[in-house]
Amino acid sequence: MIRLERLKAWFLIAVLTICETACFASCSSNEANATEQSNITTTADKVWAFSQTHPDGFTINIRTMTEPTEGIAVSYAATQNSHSCLPFLRLADARISGRAERVTSELSSSARNQLDKVISHALQHEGYVGGWYNSEDGLYYFDSTKLFPENDLKGALQFGKENGQHSVFILSNYTDIPINGKVAEILDRGTILFGTTGDYRPLSFCEPKEQREQSQACLDSAESRQRSAVSQPDGTYWGFGIEVAKEIARRLGVDIAFKKTSWPTLTADVLTEPQIFDLAIGGITITETRRETMLMSDGYLANGKTILCRASEAERYKSLADIDKPEVTVMVNPGGLNEKFANENLTHANIVVHQKNEEIPTLVAEGAADVMITEITEAPYYVKTDTRLAAPLLNAPFTHGEIGVLMQKGQEDLLQMVNNVIRQMKSDGSLRKLHEKYGLVYAYE
């Protein structure tokens, strides 16, 4: 009997011990959950307060409450469309009308749950939250956000597609890139296609490899020339515009290929469907006429109309009037702005159209024509490579303009990316260095 009583006592002690342990574990778990919820609530309060002073949008590291300045922000589907109940301005209106207590309560109950959900998700992942104020419905929207390096745009777009997003956002230049836009198409393809005439030294030229060494010998070392050229089955492409195109491709993280176009067919080739190339580059002047039907980038090279003539006759041409005479033969290439300028401004001179732009300087040097209408971007190259030629009006061009990149309308995302690259090249000094390499005047101080 005594033994049975002892067994009952031991059993009771064991049960009590287990209950105490379970109770302690439960209490500890409850305390941990309470602490976690407290952290979420505190962080949510900070994010809400931050959103009131950043209605145009923000991405914030909620662990440090700092804004990253670089990266590609992509929202998670799990927190899509999480929004506040009432924005700050409506809270202010409510206070004025004496409804502050009720509105604050609404914010605490309905909006709090959604914002807490975003904060909880972010803390379990990368720790970034994005937010913005939608003036159309009067709500603040918040998302848990993943941040990609800016050299991984393809990865960011893929993640955005998997999470049902419409776009991704590049923080350093405030650029939205659509998930299914032109840039995404290029990244999926892995190659960006540039149209270029390949007849415009030193901006864009295509020639057989065996001729290239002689043509560009004055510009740079053999090693550097090799790096700056692009070899394709139809020839080797080199020039200032070719290097700008390569930089656009590099910063997009894709390969590059060139497709031949011509000055007479340039507009038609840009607008044709299906597209022959994504965009065109190489001596294309920015004009309002082109902008009416196509997109043009920011300028990356200053230009203007000037002339090439024989060095022995350089003193003969001091103004446009000296050229516009019946005894002067002016040669131009067809279909571009050089021909247009000659027809509009030289009504007395003998104008001859020659099909191949790159042959005209030699024809002038040999006496087949007296003057070539060209650009201040092109003339210095020929003067430097052929001592028979001169550009007497180089410092007093007849027109002033800029050269840019041309593309179809509807490719605004690609236009943004190209403009971003041009701005970055201006900012980091690489565009100036490229001007110096090709002997071109830098006009972006």
SVG drawing of the C-alpha trace seen along z (x, -y; Angstrom):
<svg xmlns="http://www.w3.org/2000/svg" viewBox="-16 -86 65 88">
<polyline fill="none" stroke="black" stroke-width="0.4" points="0.0,0.0 2.8,-2.3 4.5,-1.5 1.3,-2.3 1.1,-5.7 4.7,-6.5 4.0,-5.7 1.0,-8.0 3.1,-10.8 5.9,-10.3 3.3,-10.3 1.8,-13.6 5.2,-15.2 6.0,-14.2 2.7,-15.6 3.2,-18.9 6.8,-19.1 5.6,-18.6 2.8,-21.2 5.2,-23.7 7.6,-23.1 4.8,-23.4 3.5,-26.6 7.0,-28.1 7.5,-27.3 4.1,-28.7 4.9,-31.8 8.3,-32.2 6.7,-31.7 4.0,-34.3 6.7,-36.7 8.7,-36.1 5.6,-36.6 4.7,-39.7 8.3,-41.1 8.2,-40.3 4.8,-42.0 6.1,-45.0 9.1,-45.2 6.8,-45.0 4.5,-47.6 7.3,-50.0 8.8,-49.6 5.4,-50.1 5.0,-53.3 8.4,-54.5 7.6,-53.5 4.2,-55.2 5.7,-58.4 8.4,-58.3 5.7,-57.9 4.1,-61.1 7.1,-63.1 7.8,-61.0 4.5,-60.9 6.2,-60.7 7.5,-57.2 10.4,-55.6 12.3,-52.5 13.7,-52.1 15.8,-49.6 13.5,-49.1 16.4,-47.7 18.4,-51.0 15.6,-53.3 17.8,-54.6 17.1,-54.9 19.4,-52.9 20.6,-55.1 21.4,-52.2 19.7,-49.0 16.6,-47.8 13.5,-47.5 11.0,-44.8 7.9,-44.2 6.8,-40.8 3.5,-39.4 2.8,-38.4 2.3,-42.0 0.8,-43.4 -1.7,-46.2 -1.3,-46.5 -2.5,-50.0 -3.3,-52.5 -6.8,-53.1 -6.5,-56.9 -3.5,-59.1 -1.9,-61.8 -3.8,-64.7 -7.2,-63.1 -6.0,-62.6 -5.3,-66.3 -8.7,-67.1 -10.3,-64.8 -8.6,-66.6 -9.9,-69.9 -13.5,-68.5 -13.2,-66.9 -13.0,-63.3 -9.4,-62.7 -10.1,-60.0 -12.3,-57.9 -9.9,-58.2 -6.9,-57.3 -8.8,-54.2 -9.5,-53.2 -5.8,-53.6 -4.9,-51.5 -7.2,-48.6 -7.6,-48.2 -4.5,-50.0 -2.3,-48.7 -3.0,-45.0 -1.9,-45.6 1.2,-47.6 2.1,-45.1 1.8,-42.3 4.3,-44.2 6.7,-44.8 6.6,-41.2 7.3,-39.9 10.1,-42.4 11.8,-41.4 11.7,-37.7 13.3,-38.6 15.6,-41.4 14.3,-44.1 13.2,-46.6 9.8,-48.3 8.6,-50.4 5.8,-52.9 4.0,-55.6 0.9,-57.8 -1.8,-57.3 -3.6,-60.6 -6.3,-59.0 -7.7,-56.9 -6.2,-58.8 -4.3,-55.8 -0.7,-55.0 0.5,-51.7 3.3,-49.6 5.1,-46.5 7.8,-44.2 10.6,-44.7 13.6,-42.8 16.6,-44.8 18.8,-43.6 22.2,-45.0 21.8,-47.5 23.9,-45.2 21.3,-42.5 18.3,-44.1 17.4,-40.8 17.2,-39.0 15.1,-41.9 12.7,-41.7 12.4,-37.9 11.6,-38.2 9.1,-40.9 7.4,-38.7 7.2,-35.8 5.6,-38.1 3.0,-39.6 4.6,-43.1 4.1,-45.6 7.5,-47.2 10.8,-47.4 12.3,-50.6 16.0,-51.6 16.8,-53.7 19.9,-55.6 18.1,-57.2 14.4,-57.0 13.5,-54.9 10.6,-52.5 11.3,-49.6 8.1,-47.7 8.2,-43.9 7.0,-43.4 8.6,-46.5 11.3,-46.9 14.2,-46.6 12.8,-43.3 12.6,-42.1 16.3,-43.0 17.4,-41.4 15.5,-38.2 17.2,-38.1 20.6,-38.8 21.6,-41.2 20.8,-44.8 20.5,-45.6 21.8,-48.9 21.1,-50.3 23.9,-52.4 25.0,-53.7 28.6,-52.7 29.7,-55.4 30.5,-58.3 34.0,-58.5 34.9,-58.9 31.4,-58.3 30.3,-55.1 32.2,-53.2 32.2,-49.6 35.2,-48.4 37.0,-45.2 39.5,-44.2 42.5,-44.6 41.7,-48.3 40.9,-49.3 44.5,-49.6 45.2,-52.3 41.9,-54.2 42.2,-54.6 46.0,-54.7 45.8,-58.4 43.3,-57.8 44.7,-55.5 47.0,-52.6 46.5,-49.3 45.5,-47.6 42.9,-50.2 41.6,-50.2 41.1,-46.4 39.1,-46.8 36.8,-49.5 36.0,-47.7 33.1,-45.3 33.8,-42.6 30.9,-41.1 30.5,-39.0 29.7,-42.2 32.8,-44.0 34.4,-45.7 32.5,-48.5 34.4,-51.3 33.9,-54.9 32.7,-57.3 29.1,-56.3 30.0,-52.6 31.7,-53.0 28.7,-54.9 26.6,-52.0 28.9,-49.5 28.7,-51.4 24.9,-51.3 25.0,-47.5 27.6,-47.0 25.5,-48.9 22.4,-46.9 24.5,-43.7 23.8,-42.4 25.8,-41.6 25.7,-44.0 25.2,-43.6 24.9,-46.2 22.5,-46.2 23.2,-48.3 20.9,-51.2 21.3,-54.2 20.6,-57.9 17.8,-57.7 16.1,-54.8 16.9,-55.6 13.4,-56.7 11.7,-53.9 14.1,-51.4 13.4,-52.7 9.7,-52.6 9.4,-49.3 7.5,-46.3 8.8,-43.8 11.7,-45.8 15.1,-45.4 16.9,-46.9 16.0,-48.3 17.5,-51.8 19.8,-53.7 23.1,-55.5 26.0,-57.3 25.8,-60.9 22.0,-61.3 21.1,-64.9 18.3,-65.6 15.5,-67.5 11.9,-68.3 10.8,-66.6 12.3,-63.3 10.7,-63.8 7.3,-64.1 7.3,-60.5 10.1,-58.9 11.9,-59.1 15.3,-60.8 17.6,-60.6 19.5,-63.4 22.4,-64.7 25.8,-63.2 27.8,-65.1 27.6,-68.7 27.5,-69.1 27.0,-71.7 27.3,-72.0 30.7,-72.9 32.7,-72.1 35.7,-70.2 37.7,-71.6 41.2,-71.2 43.8,-72.7 45.2,-74.7 41.9,-76.5 41.1,-77.0 41.4,-80.8 38.8,-80.8 36.0,-79.9 35.3,-82.3 31.5,-82.3 28.5,-80.5 28.3,-83.1 31.7,-82.2 30.4,-78.6 27.1,-79.5 28.4,-80.4 27.8,-78.6 31.5,-77.8 31.6,-75.9 30.7,-72.2 29.3,-70.9 29.1,-67.2 26.7,-65.6 25.5,-62.2 21.8,-61.4 18.9,-61.4 20.3,-63.1 20.5,-66.5 23.6,-67.4 21.7,-67.2 18.8,-69.0 21.1,-71.8 22.7,-72.2 19.4,-72.3 18.0,-74.9 21.0,-77.2 23.1,-76.8 20.8,-77.9 23.5,-79.0 26.2,-76.3 26.4,-73.1 25.2,-70.4 26.2,-66.8 24.8,-63.9 27.2,-61.0 25.9,-57.7 28.7,-56.8 29.4,-59.4 32.8,-57.9 34.1,-58.4 33.3,-62.1 36.4,-63.5 38.7,-61.7 36.8,-62.9 37.1,-66.5 40.9,-66.0 41.2,-64.6 39.3,-67.5 36.0,-65.8 34.2,-68.4 35.3,-71.6 33.4,-71.3 31.8,-68.7 29.0,-69.6 29.7,-67.8 29.6,-68.1 32.1,-69.5 32.2,-66.0 33.4,-64.5 35.6,-67.1 38.5,-67.0 39.0,-63.3 39.5,-63.7 41.8,-66.8 43.9,-64.7 44.1,-61.7 44.5,-63.4 46.8,-66.5 45.2,-67.5 42.1,-68.5 41.1,-71.5 38.1,-72.6 38.5,-76.4 35.1,-77.1 35.3,-74.5 35.1,-77.0 32.2,-78.9 29.6,-76.2 26.6,-77.2 24.2,-75.4 24.3,-74.2 22.8,-71.0 23.4,-67.7 23.6,-64.1 21.5,-61.5 20.1,-58.0 16.9,-57.3 14.2,-54.8 10.5,-54.0 7.8,-55.6 6.4,-53.2 9.9,-52.4 10.0,-55.0 11.6,-52.5 14.5,-52.0 14.7,-55.8 15.0,-56.2 17.8,-53.6 19.7,-55.2 19.3,-58.7 20.5,-57.3 23.6,-55.9 24.3,-59.2 23.9,-61.2 26.1,-58.7 28.8,-59.0 28.7,-62.8 28.9,-62.6 31.7,-60.1 33.9,-61.7 33.9,-58.7 32.1,-60.7 34.7,-63.5 37.5,-60.9 35.8,-59.5 35.6,-62.9 39.3,-63.4 40.1,-60.0 38.4,-61.0 39.5,-64.6 35.9,-65.9 34.8,-69.1 33.2,-68.4 30.3,-70.8 28.8,-69.5 30.5,-71.5"/>
</svg>
